[in-house]
Amino acid sequence: MAKDLYSAAWDYARLNLGDMSAGVNGATFAGGTLAGTVGWSTGVYMHSAVAGTCDGLTIASFRAAIIAQVTGGTLVMSWAPTTGLYTLSHASNFTVTWNGLLGAQIRDALGFTATLSGTNTYTSTVRPDYMIISRVAGQSAVHETYKPSGRISYAEAEDGTSYSTRPSTVASRRDWTQNYETATGPTNAEWTSSATVGGAPMRRVDATTTAVSWTWEDFYELVAAELPFALLDRAVTTKGEGAIYKMIGDAAHFDPQRITPDFDGHWAPAIKATVKTATTAA
């Protein structure tokens, strides 16, 4: 399958953006019959309606968590896997004001850049943070699921008699590179032509466009070997369902390589990860 959407988990306890406070810190909904300020000081989320657990972390549905904090009426939220964009709607016109550090983070995670007002439906105006759509669908140099070495202790006598100890369970790994990523990612013109366009800036200093500004460097810095990420096929997933992974320690750092020496046009971030339980849609 042509997997091409990376969805990274984010943890509010690690982000340390402060407590939610109405009108001060959070996303405040008003208008029509909607009311309430959205925000969290703890909790792990991924894009769309993903929910599950990974290494003791409970991953909750981002959409459901937002809707639960908006009272007085029905807030409808949808997520389009082909573009990664969110749509928020209500029966009447409503506003959303992004207050403080927490409000700014929620705004960026939903793919907006300014206060929402004047209508009853809003769709992301930029690609949400914590998400990368690769330039080329599918991965290269894929080492399909395997068991890592070094887990079995082995000794052999001179006559060939062998003895060993091993853990009862050994986790599976999967490795690959994401070839032909460009340094700057898609341009604003490419985004305007089609929000389905793939690519992301390689480094933060390469993020020269406003439409797609979350970088591969951001991805590695966020997930490290601590937080899970999903790799999804946009043609198959509907709510974020797909395989979930977690970086292994010696690969959890940002170090992309040029595909061709001395040519800056094509880069290949490498992934070495442990295969975790598949994500589910809440």
Secondary structure, DSSP 8 states (H G I E B T S, - for coil): ----EEEE-EEHHHHT----BTTTBEEEEEETTEEEEE--SS-EEESTTEEEEETTEEEEEHHHHHHHH-BSS--EEEEETTTTEEEEEEEEEEEEEEEHHHHHHHHHHHT--S-EEEEEEEE-SS--TTEEE-SSSS-EEEEEEE--SS--EEEE-TTS-EEEE--S----EEEEE-TTB-SS-S-HHHHHH-TT-----SSGGG---SSS---HHHHHHHHTTTS-EEEE-TTT-SSS-EEEEEE-GGG-S---EESSTT-TT-EE-EEEEEEEEEEEE-
